[in-house]
Every structure is written in structure tokens, then in C-alpha cells.
Amino acid sequence: MYDYAGGFMRLLGLIFLIIVIGLVGGFMWLNRQPTVVVDVFGYHLYDIPLSMVAFYAFMVGMVFVIIFALVDEIVLRSTIHRLRRENRHLRKELDSLRNMPLEEEK
């Protein structure tokens, strides 16, 4: 169907995304009537739809996940860079040891 390797998986991912968006929209539509009072650090918000509270809580959670994932990615990349530099140093040392002349035993 597609010429490139990732095309089918990209299509499946898009279909999955559309289904998730539809489910979230349906959840918000079904929960539009119940309203709640939200207390955020002493600031009171009255008559907020429950679906909006759930949606914003989900979005805040996603932001935190992205921040933690980015920090983890930065740590992993710095570790990879350090290990590659160490590997390069060890290869140079190994090459210099290979090029050393052999000493004959007396």
C-alpha cells in the first residue's frame, strides 16, 4: 500500500490518535453537566465543568511527563557522549599498544 517502511505504522498511529481524540471528546460531552468547585492554592473556582477539570489535569500531567522525558533524554545523550569520548580514548591507547615493538626476553 505504501512504498516506504514507516507508512503503514504512521497510518495506524494516525487512526489511533483519531480514536483517542474521539473518546476524549465523547468523555467531555458526557460530563459537561456536572460542575465542581476547584480550590487551587487558595484560589476558588466555582461551577467548573468536570470534563474541563479532567482535561486540564490530563494536560498538566502531560506537560510534566514531557519535562521529565526531556531531562532524561538530555542525561542519556550526555552519557552517550561521555562514553563515546572514553571509547575513542581507549581505542587510541589500544592502537598505541599494538604499535609498540615487542621486547625479546633475555
Number of C-alpha atoms within 10 A of each C-alpha: 5 8 7 7 8 9 12 13 10 11 12 11 12 12 12 12 12 12 12 12 12 12 12 14 14 12 14 18 11 12 15 14 13 11 15 15 13 15 10 8 6 7 8 9 11 11 11 15 16 19 21 15 16 14 15 12 12 12 12 12 12 12 12 12 12 12 12 12 12 12 12 12 12 12 12 12 12 12 12 12 12 12 12 12 12 12 12 12 12 12 12 12 12 11 11 10 11 10 9 8 7 8 6 5 4 3
